[in-house]
Amino acid sequence: MKTRIRFLRGAGQTGFLVFLTFCLSSLGQTPPGDLTELSLEQILSLPIVRRPTADPGLGPAMKEIPRWSIGYRYIHANFSGHRDGTDSLSNAEILATAPLTSDKRFLILPTNIRQEAHVLELGYRASDRLSVTVLAPYIFQSTEHVSTIPGFADFTIESHGFGDVSVTPSWRAWGRGEHSLHLVGGLSVPFGSINETGDTPSPGVNNSLPYTMQIGSGTFDLLPGLAYKGGHERWSWSVQALATVRLGRNYRGYSLGNRYVLTGRLSRRVTDWFEPLIGLRAQSWERIDGSDPNLAVFAGPLYPASVADPRKYGGQKVNASVGVRFHITKGPLKGGTFEFQAGVPVYQRLHGPQPEEQWQLNGGWKLGF
């Protein structure tokens, strides 16, 4: 996997300050692999299954969901600015010069973080009750920085590659009419790299990159959850409670924090082909457990960048979104759907300082056969 770094060098000598930045060249606080959890939530928000029936109390007749499905989703998130707790901070309040005297100030600061995920989906409906979904993401991240280190005033790092693959069975435990309750018990398999390296502003080349520039988690993760889906006439809604539970630490000596997500969606089928929707997503995630010894610059509680400090991860966030879903009603792709959504955070409380999310876009298609 290719990782590259570009430097806009300023005047002066690097010396001791360059050593302090060893392995600390990215400050995005949210691992890009977490973007794929958004796809999992939307998979669990499948359209309501209406079977052909003569009972008017069960709503209009529709064909069942096909046994197989394929899909693709693109997700893009942007981060800029910083937050500690619920307080927004300016760059001047965080950026410092050596020697460091506080765990709230750093020599390196991100100005813009761009995270993208291209997610391929394969679904199989084994029965009326059991379905299985496999997600395989390709992940890209780019982070721009400023720093007070002479010779490295501005620089950008990029990393990309295939991420962790998830296999998620869903069991319909209860159903009545257009209402159903589903149990989820998925597993994320650590295919994504945690060995990303780059020519960081430090002695030598191919130095280890920090937590947020790694493509995968390095751990097997459980994906338990509970999903409720309901509908009435042209309305449909869903609520999902999902978690990502890390099973121990990876071979680098750490594990990303557990994540807990509660999502709700409401939509209305305005026409046979057009369906607007709104959503709300609340999540809480924990600090990193353990640490990567390759990222240790010096002993003590102070770090030249927040990305090296496992305590500067985690928090709570609520996102609101609006979107549209288009249903293909004719032609060879009949039964497929296209969906687009845009969301913004309405509440963020971060264990910081951390970069704060500004907006998120996602869209994709799905086809059954």
TIROPA-402271 format. One record per residue (C-alpha): residue in one letter; chain; residue number from 1; x, y, z. Coordinates in pm, 1 decimal, always signed. Example, Ala and Ser with C-alpha at 12.3 -4.5 7.8 and 13.67 -1.06 7.14 Angstrom:
// TIROPA-402271
ATOM:aa:ch:i:X:Y:Z
ATOM:a:A:1:+1230.0:-450.0:+780.0
ATOM:s:A:2:+1367.0:-106.0:+714.0
***
This chain:
// TIROPA-402271
ATOM:aa:ch:i:X:Y:Z
ATOM:m:A:1:+0.0:+0.0:+0.0
ATOM:k:A:2:+133.7:+333.6:-97.9
ATOM:t:A:3:+167.6:+618.4:+146.5
ATOM:r:A:4:+322.4:+946.1:+46.1
ATOM:i:A:5:+406.5:+1270.7:+219.8
ATOM:r:A:6:+473.7:+1612.0:+73.5
ATOM:f:A:7:+657.8:+1885.7:+258.5
ATOM:l:A:8:+659.9:+2259.5:+200.6
ATOM:r:A:9:+986.4:+2338.1:+367.7
ATOM:g:A:10:+1045.3:+2664.4:+549.5
ATOM:a:A:11:+1363.3:+2823.8:+659.1
ATOM:g:A:12:+1579.4:+2712.8:+949.4
ATOM:q:A:13:+1725.3:+2395.1:+1092.0
ATOM:t:A:14:+1524.0:+2093.1:+1202.4
ATOM:g:A:15:+1760.4:+1939.4:+1459.7
ATOM:f:A:16:+1601.2:+1842.2:+1787.8
ATOM:l:A:17:+1252.1:+1948.3:+1682.7
ATOM:v:A:18:+1251.4:+1703.5:+1391.9
ATOM:f:A:19:+1326.7:+1421.9:+1633.9
ATOM:l:A:20:+1025.9:+1521.5:+1840.9
ATOM:t:A:21:+797.2:+1461.3:+1541.8
ATOM:f:A:22:+912.1:+1103.7:+1490.4
ATOM:c:A:23:+606.8:+905.3:+1372.9
ATOM:l:A:24:+367.6:+1190.8:+1453.5
ATOM:s:A:25:+275.0:+1312.9:+1109.7
ATOM:s:A:26:-104.0:+1279.4:+1111.0
ATOM:l:A:27:-356.8:+1426.9:+1346.7
ATOM:g:A:28:-691.8:+1291.2:+1234.5
ATOM:q:A:29:-854.5:+1155.9:+1551.5
ATOM:t:A:30:-1116.3:+926.0:+1393.7
ATOM:p:A:31:-988.2:+608.3:+1223.0
ATOM:p:A:32:-1112.7:+611.7:+860.7
ATOM:g:A:33:-1229.2:+250.8:+889.5
ATOM:d:A:34:-1511.3:+371.8:+1116.7
ATOM:l:A:35:-1680.9:+513.0:+806.6
ATOM:t:A:36:-1787.9:+164.0:+706.5
ATOM:e:A:37:-2011.8:+143.9:+1015.3
ATOM:l:A:38:-2238.3:+393.0:+839.0
ATOM:s:A:39:-2289.4:+141.5:+558.6
ATOM:l:A:40:-2382.1:-127.9:+809.7
ATOM:e:A:41:-2654.0:+94.6:+956.0
ATOM:q:A:42:-2800.8:+160.6:+613.5
ATOM:i:A:43:-2795.6:-207.8:+524.1
ATOM:l:A:44:-3006.8:-273.1:+831.4
ATOM:s:A:45:-3251.8:-6.9:+705.2
ATOM:l:A:46:-3368.7:-228.8:+419.6
ATOM:p:A:47:-3704.4:-146.7:+260.6
ATOM:i:A:48:-4002.1:-303.3:+434.4
ATOM:v:A:49:-4085.1:-648.4:+294.5
ATOM:r:A:50:-4448.4:-661.4:+181.7
ATOM:r:A:51:-4567.1:-999.5:+59.7
ATOM:p:A:52:-4852.4:-1041.2:-187.6
ATOM:t:A:53:-5168.8:-1080.0:+17.3
ATOM:a:A:54:-5541.7:-1033.5:-2.2
ATOM:d:A:55:-5558.1:-896.1:+351.8
ATOM:p:A:56:-5600.8:-516.2:+328.2
ATOM:g:A:57:-5477.2:-477.8:+682.9
ATOM:l:A:58:-5124.8:-572.7:+574.2
ATOM:g:A:59:-5085.4:-290.9:+323.5
ATOM:p:A:60:-5028.2:-296.9:-52.9
ATOM:a:A:61:-4888.7:-607.0:-216.9
ATOM:m:A:62:-4525.5:-601.1:-328.1
ATOM:k:A:63:-4269.0:-859.9:-433.3
ATOM:e:A:64:-4034.3:-1002.9:-176.7
ATOM:i:A:65:-3672.9:-887.5:-151.2
ATOM:p:A:66:-3460.1:-1101.5:-388.8
ATOM:r:A:67:-3238.9:-1373.5:-246.0
ATOM:w:A:68:-2910.7:-1209.8:-359.6
ATOM:s:A:69:-2811.1:-844.5:-367.9
ATOM:i:A:70:-2503.3:-643.8:-463.5
ATOM:g:A:71:-2427.1:-283.2:-388.9
ATOM:y:A:72:-2173.8:-4.6:-375.5
ATOM:r:A:73:-2154.2:+295.2:-142.4
ATOM:y:A:74:-1923.9:+598.6:-139.0
ATOM:i:A:75:-1874.0:+782.3:+191.3
ATOM:h:A:76:-1687.6:+1111.3:+240.0
ATOM:a:A:77:-1623.6:+1290.9:+570.3
ATOM:n:A:78:-1444.0:+1621.5:+627.9
ATOM:f:A:79:-1282.1:+1746.8:+948.8
ATOM:s:A:80:-1142.0:+2091.7:+1028.2
ATOM:g:A:81:-1112.7:+2299.3:+1343.3
ATOM:h:A:82:-1066.8:+2153.5:+1691.3
ATOM:r:A:83:-1275.0:+2086.3:+1997.3
ATOM:d:A:84:-1204.6:+1999.1:+2360.9
ATOM:g:A:85:-1520.2:+1882.1:+2532.5
ATOM:t:A:86:-1791.1:+2094.6:+2371.4
ATOM:d:A:87:-1565.0:+2400.7:+2327.4
ATOM:s:A:88:-1428.9:+2491.3:+1984.7
ATOM:l:A:89:-1063.5:+2599.4:+1982.0
ATOM:s:A:90:-863.5:+2811.4:+1739.5
ATOM:n:A:91:-529.9:+2697.7:+1598.0
ATOM:a:A:92:-354.8:+2963.7:+1804.9
ATOM:e:A:93:-494.6:+2813.0:+2125.2
ATOM:i:A:94:-344.1:+2470.7:+2045.8
ATOM:l:A:95:-29.2:+2524.7:+1839.6
ATOM:a:A:96:+282.3:+2563.7:+2057.5
ATOM:t:A:97:+658.4:+2585.8:+2032.5
ATOM:a:A:98:+911.3:+2372.6:+2217.5
ATOM:p:A:99:+946.6:+2304.2:+2501.6
ATOM:l:A:100:+595.6:+2174.2:+2561.5
ATOM:t:A:101:+441.8:+2247.6:+2901.5
ATOM:s:A:102:+79.5:+2125.6:+2860.2
ATOM:d:A:103:-99.7:+1818.3:+2727.2
ATOM:k:A:104:-343.1:+2056.0:+2551.9
ATOM:r:A:105:-85.2:+2211.9:+2320.0
ATOM:f:A:106:+114.8:+2055.7:+2036.9
ATOM:l:A:107:+390.0:+2125.1:+1784.2
ATOM:i:A:108:+186.8:+1982.8:+1492.7
ATOM:l:A:109:-173.2:+2059.7:+1403.5
ATOM:p:A:110:-403.6:+1932.8:+1125.5
ATOM:t:A:111:-589.5:+2196.8:+927.3
ATOM:n:A:112:-801.6:+1971.0:+707.7
ATOM:i:A:113:-876.2:+1595.8:+712.6
ATOM:r:A:114:-1046.9:+1416.4:+425.1
ATOM:q:A:115:-1166.2:+1058.0:+472.1
ATOM:e:A:116:-1323.4:+844.0:+200.0
ATOM:a:A:117:-1451.6:+487.5:+180.2
ATOM:h:A:118:-1559.3:+288.2:-126.4
ATOM:v:A:119:-1766.1:+0.6:+12.6
ATOM:l:A:120:-1866.7:-307.5:-185.6
ATOM:e:A:121:-2159.7:-507.5:-50.4
ATOM:l:A:122:-2280.3:-861.0:-110.8
ATOM:g:A:123:-2603.8:-979.0:+53.2
ATOM:y:A:124:-2768.9:-1319.8:+73.5
ATOM:r:A:125:-3117.5:-1394.9:+209.4
ATOM:a:A:126:-3098.3:-1754.6:+325.0
ATOM:s:A:127:-3461.0:-1762.1:+441.7
ATOM:d:A:128:-3747.4:-1536.9:+543.1
ATOM:r:A:129:-3570.9:-1490.2:+875.7
ATOM:l:A:130:-3195.9:-1509.9:+806.7
ATOM:s:A:131:-2986.5:-1283.9:+585.2
ATOM:v:A:132:-2609.6:-1227.5:+566.1
ATOM:t:A:133:-2421.0:-919.5:+444.2
ATOM:v:A:134:-2050.1:-893.9:+358.0
ATOM:l:A:135:-1882.0:-552.1:+335.4
ATOM:a:A:136:-1539.4:-497.0:+176.7
ATOM:p:A:137:-1414.4:-134.0:+190.4
ATOM:y:A:138:-1134.4:+50.1:+13.6
ATOM:i:A:139:-1024.8:+344.7:+229.0
ATOM:f:A:140:-841.2:+669.4:+157.7
ATOM:q:A:141:-732.6:+946.2:+395.1
ATOM:s:A:142:-552.0:+1275.8:+340.6
ATOM:t:A:143:-446.6:+1509.9:+621.9
ATOM:e:A:144:-300.5:+1859.0:+582.9
ATOM:h:A:145:-90.7:+2003.1:+866.1
ATOM:v:A:146:+78.1:+2313.4:+998.2
ATOM:s:A:147:+350.8:+2307.7:+1259.8
ATOM:t:A:148:+596.1:+2528.8:+1448.4
ATOM:i:A:149:+886.0:+2304.8:+1346.5
ATOM:p:A:150:+1140.5:+2493.1:+1131.9
ATOM:g:A:151:+1164.3:+2331.8:+791.3
ATOM:f:A:152:+819.5:+2166.9:+808.6
ATOM:a:A:153:+572.7:+2452.9:+824.4
ATOM:d:A:154:+316.9:+2279.8:+598.7
ATOM:f:A:155:+287.0:+1916.8:+490.5
ATOM:t:A:156:+30.4:+1660.0:+380.6
ATOM:i:A:157:+10.6:+1284.1:+437.6
ATOM:e:A:158:-202.7:+1031.6:+250.1
ATOM:s:A:159:-270.6:+662.2:+308.7
ATOM:h:A:160:-499.6:+418.5:+132.3
ATOM:g:A:161:-578.2:+48.7:+94.0
ATOM:f:A:162:-834.8:-224.1:+151.9
ATOM:g:A:163:-984.5:-212.3:+501.7
ATOM:d:A:164:-1128.2:-467.7:+742.8
ATOM:v:A:165:-1399.3:-696.6:+600.4
ATOM:s:A:166:-1721.2:-751.4:+795.8
ATOM:v:A:167:-1960.2:-1047.0:+782.6
ATOM:t:A:168:-2296.0:-962.6:+940.4
ATOM:p:A:169:-2584.2:-1210.3:+981.8
ATOM:s:A:170:-2925.8:-1063.9:+1063.4
ATOM:w:A:171:-3205.9:-1274.7:+1216.0
ATOM:r:A:172:-3569.8:-1162.5:+1204.4
ATOM:a:A:173:-3673.2:-1256.0:+1556.4
ATOM:w:A:174:-4024.7:-1111.0:+1535.4
ATOM:g:A:175:-4256.5:-982.6:+1265.5
ATOM:r:A:176:-4616.2:-870.6:+1234.6
ATOM:g:A:177:-4745.8:-703.9:+920.5
ATOM:e:A:178:-4497.1:-435.8:+824.1
ATOM:h:A:179:-4319.4:-440.5:+1160.5
ATOM:s:A:180:-4018.2:-656.6:+1244.2
ATOM:l:A:181:-3737.9:-691.2:+1498.4
ATOM:h:A:182:-3393.7:-811.8:+1389.4
ATOM:l:A:183:-3097.9:-945.9:+1587.7
ATOM:v:A:184:-2750.7:-875.8:+1446.7
ATOM:g:A:185:-2431.8:-1066.3:+1528.5
ATOM:g:A:186:-2152.4:-961.5:+1293.9
ATOM:l:A:187:-1775.4:-1005.5:+1291.9
ATOM:s:A:188:-1511.6:-769.8:+1150.5
ATOM:v:A:189:-1200.0:-948.4:+1022.1
ATOM:p:A:190:-870.6:-749.5:+1030.7
ATOM:f:A:191:-769.9:-742.2:+664.7
ATOM:g:A:192:-676.9:-372.4:+675.3
ATOM:s:A:193:-312.1:-276.9:+723.4
ATOM:i:A:194:-178.7:-142.3:+1053.2
ATOM:n:A:195:+175.4:-124.7:+911.6
ATOM:e:A:196:+145.0:+193.8:+705.5
ATOM:t:A:197:+474.1:+384.0:+683.1
ATOM:g:A:198:+598.4:+704.6:+525.8
ATOM:d:A:199:+887.8:+945.9:+504.3
ATOM:t:A:200:+787.6:+1149.4:+808.0
ATOM:p:A:201:+976.8:+1462.3:+923.9
ATOM:s:A:202:+1219.7:+1258.7:+1129.4
ATOM:p:A:203:+1551.1:+1081.3:+1078.0
ATOM:g:A:204:+1531.1:+794.2:+829.9
ATOM:v:A:205:+1254.9:+685.0:+593.7
ATOM:n:A:206:+955.5:+449.6:+606.4
ATOM:n:A:207:+869.3:+537.9:+963.8
ATOM:s:A:208:+550.6:+400.8:+1120.8
ATOM:l:A:209:+245.6:+621.6:+1081.4
ATOM:p:A:210:+13.2:+677.7:+1377.4
ATOM:y:A:211:-322.4:+525.9:+1466.0
ATOM:t:A:212:-548.7:+732.2:+1243.5
ATOM:m:A:213:-341.9:+678.9:+929.8
ATOM:q:A:214:-365.1:+300.8:+959.2
ATOM:i:A:215:-623.6:+138.9:+732.5
ATOM:g:A:216:-749.5:-132.7:+968.6
ATOM:s:A:217:-800.0:-198.7:+1337.5
ATOM:g:A:218:-567.7:-497.1:+1364.2
ATOM:t:A:219:-823.0:-679.0:+1582.1
ATOM:f:A:220:-1119.5:-908.7:+1535.5
ATOM:d:A:221:-1425.0:-706.9:+1633.6
ATOM:l:A:222:-1775.0:-818.1:+1728.1
ATOM:l:A:223:-2064.5:-626.5:+1568.5
ATOM:p:A:224:-2371.5:-700.7:+1782.3
ATOM:g:A:225:-2691.4:-507.7:+1730.1
ATOM:l:A:226:-3067.4:-480.8:+1737.2
ATOM:a:A:227:-3281.8:-330.8:+1460.1
ATOM:y:A:228:-3651.5:-248.3:+1441.4
ATOM:k:A:229:-3827.9:-170.6:+1112.8
ATOM:g:A:230:-4184.4:-54.9:+1067.7
ATOM:g:A:231:-4416.1:+100.4:+813.4
ATOM:h:A:232:-4765.6:+226.7:+746.3
ATOM:e:A:233:-4904.4:+299.1:+401.1
ATOM:r:A:234:-4634.1:+515.2:+234.2
ATOM:w:A:235:-4432.3:+576.3:+552.3
ATOM:s:A:236:-4144.7:+359.3:+676.8
ATOM:w:A:237:-3904.7:+394.1:+966.1
ATOM:s:A:238:-3624.2:+209.3:+1139.8
ATOM:v:A:239:-3419.4:+223.5:+1460.3
ATOM:q:A:240:-3087.4:+41.9:+1503.6
ATOM:a:A:241:-2864.1:-0.5:+1808.8
ATOM:l:A:242:-2519.5:-125.3:+1702.5
ATOM:a:A:243:-2181.0:-173.7:+1867.7
ATOM:t:A:244:-1822.3:-244.2:+1767.2
ATOM:v:A:245:-1650.2:-445.0:+2042.3
ATOM:r:A:246:-1274.9:-500.0:+2005.6
ATOM:l:A:247:-1152.9:-848.3:+2097.3
ATOM:g:A:248:-823.9:-772.9:+2269.4
ATOM:r:A:249:-523.0:-578.2:+2143.5
ATOM:n:A:250:-348.8:-616.2:+1809.0
ATOM:y:A:251:+14.3:-722.4:+1765.8
ATOM:r:A:252:+121.8:-358.0:+1778.6
ATOM:g:A:253:+4.2:-340.8:+2140.4
ATOM:y:A:254:-319.6:-143.2:+2120.9
ATOM:s:A:255:-686.3:-164.0:+2030.0
ATOM:l:A:256:-911.7:+110.5:+1898.8
ATOM:g:A:257:-1189.3:+208.7:+2136.6
ATOM:n:A:258:-1526.0:+32.3:+2140.1
ATOM:r:A:259:-1801.4:+218.6:+1955.7
ATOM:y:A:260:-2175.5:+234.1:+2027.9
ATOM:v:A:261:-2422.9:+377.0:+1777.1
ATOM:l:A:262:-2797.1:+449.1:+1785.5
ATOM:t:A:263:-2957.2:+543.2:+1453.7
ATOM:g:A:264:-3309.8:+635.4:+1349.8
ATOM:r:A:265:-3448.3:+693.0:+998.0
ATOM:l:A:266:-3784.7:+805.6:+864.2
ATOM:s:A:267:-3891.7:+809.4:+498.1
ATOM:r:A:268:-4202.9:+852.7:+285.1
ATOM:r:A:269:-4267.8:+698.9:-56.7
ATOM:v:A:270:-4395.9:+1010.7:-236.4
ATOM:t:A:271:-4421.0:+832.8:-572.7
ATOM:d:A:272:-4336.5:+485.2:-696.3
ATOM:w:A:273:-3979.5:+600.8:-766.9
ATOM:f:A:274:-3907.9:+889.7:-522.9
ATOM:e:A:275:-3860.4:+860.9:-144.7
ATOM:p:A:276:-3712.3:+1144.1:+71.2
ATOM:l:A:277:-3573.0:+1053.6:+411.0
ATOM:i:A:278:-3429.8:+1203.4:+728.3
ATOM:g:A:279:-3203.4:+1047.5:+989.2
ATOM:l:A:280:-3042.5:+1098.0:+1328.8
ATOM:r:A:281:-2728.0:+916.8:+1445.3
ATOM:a:A:282:-2587.6:+925.5:+1801.4
ATOM:q:A:283:-2256.3:+758.7:+1878.0
ATOM:s:A:284:-2011.9:+719.3:+2163.4
ATOM:w:A:285:-1661.0:+580.2:+2126.5
ATOM:e:A:286:-1383.7:+511.3:+2374.7
ATOM:r:A:287:-1018.3:+605.5:+2404.3
ATOM:i:A:288:-750.2:+377.2:+2257.9
ATOM:d:A:289:-653.8:+90.8:+2488.9
ATOM:g:A:290:-277.9:+41.9:+2511.8
ATOM:s:A:291:-27.8:+214.0:+2283.6
ATOM:d:A:292:+200.4:+151.0:+1987.4
ATOM:p:A:293:+563.4:+163.8:+2107.3
ATOM:n:A:294:+672.4:+278.1:+1759.8
ATOM:l:A:295:+490.5:+606.0:+1823.3
ATOM:a:A:296:+661.7:+681.1:+2155.4
ATOM:v:A:297:+887.3:+983.3:+2112.5
ATOM:f:A:298:+980.4:+1031.5:+2473.6
ATOM:a:A:299:+858.1:+917.8:+2814.1
ATOM:g:A:300:+613.1:+1128.7:+3008.0
ATOM:p:A:301:+261.2:+1271.0:+2981.6
ATOM:l:A:302:+337.0:+1527.1:+2706.8
ATOM:y:A:303:+326.7:+1451.7:+2333.4
ATOM:p:A:304:+428.5:+1673.5:+2038.0
ATOM:a:A:305:+98.3:+1579.0:+1867.5
ATOM:s:A:306:-236.4:+1458.3:+1997.6
ATOM:v:A:307:-231.3:+1166.8:+1754.5
ATOM:a:A:308:+37.8:+998.7:+1966.8
ATOM:d:A:309:-164.2:+1023.6:+2288.3
ATOM:p:A:310:-419.8:+738.8:+2329.2
ATOM:r:A:311:-607.9:+959.5:+2577.0
ATOM:k:A:312:-690.1:+1209.5:+2300.5
ATOM:y:A:313:-942.4:+977.9:+2137.8
ATOM:g:A:314:-1306.6:+908.3:+2205.4
ATOM:g:A:315:-1613.6:+1118.3:+2271.5
ATOM:q:A:316:-1979.7:+1156.0:+2183.2
ATOM:k:A:317:-2141.9:+1293.3:+1870.3
ATOM:v:A:318:-2488.6:+1336.4:+1718.6
ATOM:n:A:319:-2535.3:+1377.3:+1341.3
ATOM:a:A:320:-2848.9:+1479.0:+1153.0
ATOM:s:A:321:-2895.2:+1392.6:+785.0
ATOM:v:A:322:-3134.6:+1437.2:+494.0
ATOM:g:A:323:-3144.0:+1236.6:+174.8
ATOM:v:A:324:-3337.3:+1085.7:-111.2
ATOM:r:A:325:-3386.8:+730.9:-239.0
ATOM:f:A:326:-3474.4:+657.4:-601.9
ATOM:h:A:327:-3647.4:+331.2:-692.2
ATOM:i:A:328:-3597.8:+186.3:-1039.4
ATOM:t:A:329:-3939.5:+68.3:-1156.0
ATOM:k:A:330:-3866.2:-24.9:-1517.7
ATOM:g:A:331:-3600.3:-182.9:-1734.2
ATOM:p:A:332:-3330.1:-442.8:-1664.9
ATOM:l:A:333:-3238.6:-277.7:-1329.1
ATOM:k:A:334:-3597.6:-285.2:-1204.2
ATOM:g:A:335:-3610.9:-327.1:-828.0
ATOM:g:A:336:-3277.2:-150.9:-768.3
ATOM:t:A:337:-3232.1:+165.0:-562.8
ATOM:f:A:338:-3005.2:+471.2:-562.1
ATOM:e:A:339:-2961.3:+669.5:-243.1
ATOM:f:A:340:-2788.4:+997.8:-150.7
ATOM:q:A:341:-2749.3:+1159.6:+192.7
ATOM:a:A:342:-2582.6:+1466.4:+345.0
ATOM:g:A:343:-2525.6:+1507.6:+716.8
ATOM:v:A:344:-2376.5:+1748.3:+969.7
ATOM:p:A:345:-2295.8:+1710.0:+1340.2
ATOM:v:A:346:-2539.9:+1889.5:+1570.6
ATOM:y:A:347:-2351.5:+1796.2:+1888.6
ATOM:q:A:348:-1989.3:+1699.7:+1955.3
ATOM:r:A:349:-1819.2:+1632.8:+2287.9
ATOM:l:A:350:-1460.5:+1516.9:+2230.7
ATOM:h:A:351:-1175.2:+1398.7:+2451.5
ATOM:g:A:352:-948.5:+1659.5:+2305.3
ATOM:p:A:353:-822.6:+1866.9:+2162.9
ATOM:q:A:354:-943.6:+1669.8:+1860.4
ATOM:p:A:355:-1032.3:+1769.4:+1503.1
ATOM:e:A:356:-1407.3:+1817.3:+1476.3
ATOM:e:A:357:-1624.5:+1684.0:+1196.5
ATOM:q:A:358:-1777.9:+1944.2:+961.4
ATOM:w:A:359:-1991.7:+1739.8:+722.7
ATOM:q:A:360:-2043.6:+1398.9:+566.6
ATOM:l:A:361:-2176.1:+1285.0:+229.2
ATOM:n:A:362:-2263.4:+935.9:+113.5
ATOM:g:A:363:-2440.5:+773.8:-172.6
ATOM:g:A:364:-2473.7:+439.3:-343.3
ATOM:w:A:365:-2680.5:+186.0:-526.6
ATOM:k:A:366:-2820.0:-159.1:-455.4
ATOM:l:A:367:-2958.6:-425.2:-686.5
ATOM:g:A:368:-3127.1:-755.6:-605.7
ATOM:f:A:369:-3135.0:-1065.3:-821.1
***
